[in-house]
């Protein structure tokens, strides 16, 4: 069975979702739940920290696509940060750099929100 968890932290009006483990079809509902909870709380500025994520499947990528329209329509965004190369390559292969902003550090992503 795949091992996956999320941890949510707050940095002012920015919410940080830390992804840990393996995000695939079996674990994607956990991430969906985390995004739904943030939306319910009107938290639309989100940084996804991939530092501890080892793997992502197309189902995991689909979670980001499922929520981005709702988040952006509420003047928010999802910024992606600290990916290992193998995870970034999957995002890159599917054209995500055209749709999302990627950052080397969590601080850079938070700062970007604070500049807007």
CORHUVEN-V74867 format. One record per backbone hydrogen bond with DSSP energy under -1.0 kcal/mol. CO is the residue of the C=O (numbers start at 1). NH is the residue of the N-H. If there is no record, write none. Layout:
CO;NH  CO;NH
//
This chain:
3;22  5;20  7;18  9;16  11;14  14;11  15;47  16;9  17;49  18;7  20;5  21;54  21;55  23;57  24;28  27;30  28;32  29;33  30;34  31;35  32;36  33;37  34;38  35;39  36;40  37;41  38;43  39;42  44;77  45;15  46;79  47;17  48;81  49;19  50;53  52;21  55;23  57;61  58;62  61;65  62;66  63;67  64;68  67;71  68;72  69;73  71;76  72;75  77;46  79;48  80;103  81;50  84;88  85;89  87;91  88;92  89;93  90;94  91;96  92;95  95;98  96;99  96;100  101;80  103;82  105;109  106;110  107;111  108;112  109;113  110;114  111;115
//
